[in-house]
C-alpha cells in the first residue's frame, strides 16, 4: 500500500508523532491516506471495525456516545494536532464511540491493521507510541465519566 497524502499533510508534521522514532514515523507516513470530511459527516461509528486511526490537521470532530437521554452526547471535541482513535489497538478492534465532523475536517488516515503489525515487530517503538497514546485514552475516559455523571445528576 502506498501513501497518497498531499505534500501539505505529513505524519512527521503532526504533533502526535513529534519525538517518535523516525522509522515509526516513516512507516506511518507510508500507510497514510488523506481523508476529508464535510460538516456533519460521520468519520467513525460505534461498533464498526477500527481499522484506521486519524491524525487531525484541520477542522473539528465531536466524539459522541449514545445514552437513553441523548442519542448524540458529545464527550469531547478533537481538533488540529490531535488524534482520533485508540480502539484499533484493543481487541476486538471495534470503535467504542461515534465521531462526527463539526466543520470541514482534514485528516491523515493510517492503516491501523498494518501499523499494528509494525508495532508488534518493533516493541520498543510500540511502547513509545503507547506512552504518547495512553494519556489521551485516560483523558477521554475521564471526560466520558464526567458527562455521564452530569446527565444522571450524580
C-alpha positions in Angstrom: 0.0 0.0 0.0 1.4 3.4 -0.9 0.6 6.6 0.8 -1.3 9.3 -1.0 -1.2 12.3 1.3 -0.7 15.7 -0.2 2.6 17.4 0.3 1.0 19.7 2.9 -0.1 16.8 5.2 2.8 14.7 6.5 2.8 12.4 9.5 6.1 14.0 10.7 4.4 17.4 10.9 1.7 16.2 13.3 2.1 16.9 17.0 1.4 13.3 18.0 4.3 11.9 16.0 6.8 14.6 17.2 9.7 12.9 19.0 8.8 9.3 18.0 11.3 7.0 16.3 12.0 8.2 12.7 11.4 4.6 11.4 8.0 4.6 13.0 7.1 8.0 11.5 8.3 6.8 8.1 6.1 3.6 8.3 3.1 5.6 9.4 3.6 8.0 6.5 3.8 5.1 4.1 0.4 3.8 5.4 -1.3 7.2 5.5 -4.0 8.4 3.1 -5.5 11.9 3.1 -9.2 12.0 4.1 -11.5 14.9 4.2 -14.9 15.1 5.9 -17.7 17.7 5.4 -19.6 19.2 8.2 -21.9 16.6 9.7 -20.2 13.6 8.1 -19.7 10.5 10.3 -16.0 9.7 10.5 -16.4 6.5 12.6 -19.4 4.7 14.1 -19.6 2.8 17.4 -19.3 -0.9 16.7 -17.7 -0.6 13.3 -14.3 -2.2 12.7 -11.5 0.1 13.9 -9.1 -0.5 11.0 -7.9 3.1 10.8 -6.7 5.9 13.1 -6.7 9.5 12.2 -4.4 12.5 12.6 -6.4 15.6 12.6 -4.8 18.5 10.7 -7.7 20.9 10.2 -11.3 21.1 11.4 -13.1 19.9 14.5 -14.5 16.5 15.4 -17.1 15.6 18.1 -16.6 12.4 20.0 -20.0 11.1 20.9 -21.7 8.3 22.8 -25.4 7.4 22.8 -27.4 7.4 26.0 -31.0 6.8 26.7 -31.4 10.6 27.4 -29.3 11.8 24.5 -28.6 10.0 21.2 -25.5 12.1 20.5 -23.8 13.1 23.7 -20.5 14.9 22.9 -17.9 13.8 25.4 -15.0 15.8 23.8 -14.0 17.6 20.7 -10.8 16.9 18.8 -9.1 19.4 16.6 -5.8 20.1 14.8 -2.8 18.4 16.3 -4.9 15.7 17.9 -5.6 12.0 17.2 -8.8 10.2 16.7 -8.8 6.6 17.6 -7.3 4.1 20.0 -9.8 1.3 19.5 -7.5 0.0 16.8 -5.1 -1.2 19.5 -7.5 -3.1 21.7 -9.2 -6.4 20.6 -11.8 -6.9 19.2 -10.7 -3.7 17.3 -14.2 -2.1 17.1 -14.9 1.6 17.5 -16.2 2.4 21.0 -17.8 5.8 20.1 -19.1 7.8 17.2 -17.1 10.6 15.7 -18.7 13.4 13.5 -17.1 16.3 11.8 -18.4 19.6 13.3 -16.8 21.6 10.5 -14.8 20.6 7.4 -12.1 18.4 8.6 -8.8 17.3 7.0 -7.0 14.2 8.3 -4.5 11.6 7.5 -5.9 8.1 8.0 -3.4 5.5 8.9 -4.0 1.8 8.1 -4.1 0.6 11.7 -4.1 -3.1 10.8 -0.7 -2.8 9.0 0.6 -0.3 11.6 -0.3 -2.7 14.5 1.9 -5.4 12.8 4.8 -2.9 12.5 4.4 -2.0 16.2 4.4 -5.7 17.1 7.6 -6.3 15.3 9.3 -3.3 16.9 8.2 -3.4 20.6 10.4 -0.5 21.8 8.8 1.8 19.3 5.4 0.4 20.1 5.9 1.1 23.7 7.0 4.7 22.8 3.8 5.2 20.9 1.7 3.8 23.8 3.3 6.2 26.1 2.0 9.1 24.0 -1.4 7.5 23.4 -2.3 6.4 27.0 -2.7 9.9 28.4 -5.2 10.6 25.5 -7.1 7.5 26.3 -7.2 8.4 30.0 -8.4 11.9 29.3 -11.2 10.7 27.0 -12.4 8.1 29.6 -12.5 10.8 32.3 -14.5 13.1 30.0 -17.0 10.3 29.4 -17.3 9.7 33.1 -17.9 13.4 33.8 -20.5 13.7 31.1 -22.4 10.6 32.2 -22.4 11.8 35.9 -23.7 15.1 34.7 -26.6 13.5 32.8 -27.6 11.4 35.7 -27.2 14.2 38.2 -24.7 12.5 40.4 
